[in-house]
Amino acid sequence: MKKLFTFFAILAMATSLQAQTPKANLIKDWERARAYTKEYLEAMPETGYALKPTKEMRSFAGQMLHLSDAIYMFVGTATDVAPTAKDLEKSNDVAKANVTEKVLAAYDFAINAIKNVPDAKLAETVKLFGRFDMTKGQAIDKAFEHQTHHRGQATVYIRLAGATPPAEKLF
């Protein structure tokens, strides 16, 4: 009986550790970020998508499309997967349905590319913007940091539009 208990305890630990690989954690974080960003997109009223806090700043839609362009660039470079879209911000699209679709597609691209990249490739070196050497895993981390930064900025836009941003979603 003791051996059977030990066997199941080891099996449970191994299963738990397997689910918490660095790549599994990346995927989990990107899925959470997608859901969180979707809440931001839904919280902003349609009329707020064109909102610019000042004339020099991006619109809310521009922030979200910029975030998406960067996801495609960073993650595409890190995973050797050709981006399925580019120059989204240059479209100047401010239609809520269109922007939402484009942004969520960028997250889907990232999640699928990360799922399919071999673990060993994440340790390979890549050059971002032609001048920054880092591992492919670090490039994915930079993409995550960038999207978090711009989504955070969008909180102010939502408040300026008279709406309430989503609650924090750390886990």
VENVEN-V40664 format. One record per residue. N is the residue number from 1. RES is the residue in one small letter. PHI is phi as a letter, one per 30 degrees, with the letter a starting at -180 (999 if undefined). PSI is psi in whole degrees, -180 to 180 (NA if undefined). Layout:
BEGIN
N;RES;PHI;PSI / N;RES;PHI;PSI
END
This chain:
BEGIN
1;m;999;-42 / 2;k;d;-39 / 3;k;d;-39 / 4;l;d;-42 / 5;f;d;-45 / 6;t;d;-43 / 7;f;e;-49 / 8;f;d;-33 / 9;a;d;-45 / 10;i;d;-41 / 11;l;d;-43 / 12;a;d;-42 / 13;m;d;-42 / 14;a;d;-42 / 15;t;d;-42 / 16;s;d;-45 / 17;l;d;-38 / 18;q;d;-39 / 19;a;d;-13 / 20;q;c;36 / 21;t;d;159 / 22;p;e;-42 / 23;k;d;-40 / 24;a;d;-39 / 25;n;d;-39 / 26;l;e;-48 / 27;i;d;-45 / 28;k;e;-44 / 29;d;d;-42 / 30;w;d;-36 / 31;e;d;-40 / 32;r;d;-43 / 33;a;d;-39 / 34;r;d;-48 / 35;a;d;-40 / 36;y;d;-45 / 37;t;d;-37 / 38;k;e;-40 / 39;e;d;-38 / 40;y;d;-45 / 41;l;d;-38 / 42;e;d;-34 / 43;a;d;-31 / 44;m;d;125 / 45;p;d;154 / 46;e;e;-42 / 47;t;d;-18 / 48;g;d;-11 / 49;y;d;-27 / 50;a;c;-4 / 51;l;d;130 / 52;k;b;119 / 53;p;e;-36 / 54;t;b;163 / 55;k;d;-25 / 56;e;d;-16 / 57;m;d;161 / 58;r;d;156 / 59;s;d;169 / 60;f;e;-47 / 61;a;e;-42 / 62;g;d;-40 / 63;q;e;-48 / 64;m;d;-37 / 65;l;d;-34 / 66;h;d;-47 / 67;l;e;-43 / 68;s;d;-44 / 69;d;e;-43 / 70;a;d;-38 / 71;i;e;-49 / 72;y;e;-45 / 73;m;d;-53 / 74;f;d;-52 / 75;v;d;-38 / 76;g;d;-44 / 77;t;d;-43 / 78;a;d;-27 / 79;t;c;-1 / 80;d;i;31 / 81;v;c;126 / 82;a;d;129 / 83;p;e;143 / 84;t;c;-2 / 85;a;a;158 / 86;k;a;165 / 87;d;h;36 / 88;l;d;-41 / 89;e;d;-35 / 90;k;d;-15 / 91;s;d;-21 / 92;n;h;25 / 93;d;d;131 / 94;v;b;12 / 95;a;d;124 / 96;k;e;-48 / 97;a;d;-43 / 98;n;d;-48 / 99;v;d;-44 / 100;t;e;-47 / 101;e;d;-44 / 102;k;d;-42 / 103;v;d;-47 / 104;l;d;-32 / 105;a;d;-36 / 106;a;d;-43 / 107;y;d;-41 / 108;d;d;-42 / 109;f;e;-50 / 110;a;d;-49 / 111;i;d;-47 / 112;n;d;-40 / 113;a;d;-42 / 114;i;d;-41 / 115;k;e;-36 / 116;n;c;-9 / 117;v;d;132 / 118;p;d;140 / 119;d;e;-43 / 120;a;d;-30 / 121;k;d;-26 / 122;l;d;-19 / 123;a;c;-8 / 124;e;d;154 / 125;t;d;143 / 126;v;b;157 / 127;k;c;115 / 128;l;c;140 / 129;f;h;24 / 130;g;i;8 / 131;r;b;-11 / 132;f;c;112 / 133;d;d;131 / 134;m;a;168 / 135;t;d;162 / 136;k;d;-35 / 137;g;d;-40 / 138;q;d;-36 / 139;a;d;-39 / 140;i;d;-40 / 141;d;d;-40 / 142;k;d;-39 / 143;a;d;-42 / 144;f;d;-44 / 145;e;d;-42 / 146;h;d;-46 / 147;q;d;-34 / 148;t;d;-42 / 149;h;e;-51 / 150;h;d;-34 / 151;r;d;-41 / 152;g;e;-41 / 153;q;d;-33 / 154;a;d;-18 / 155;t;e;-44 / 156;v;d;-41 / 157;y;e;-45 / 158;i;d;-42 / 159;r;d;-42 / 160;l;d;-27 / 161;a;d;0 / 162;g;i;15 / 163;a;c;173 / 164;t;c;125 / 165;p;d;160 / 166;p;d;156 / 167;a;d;157 / 168;e;e;144 / 169;k;b;75 / 170;l;d;-26 / 171;f;b;NA
END
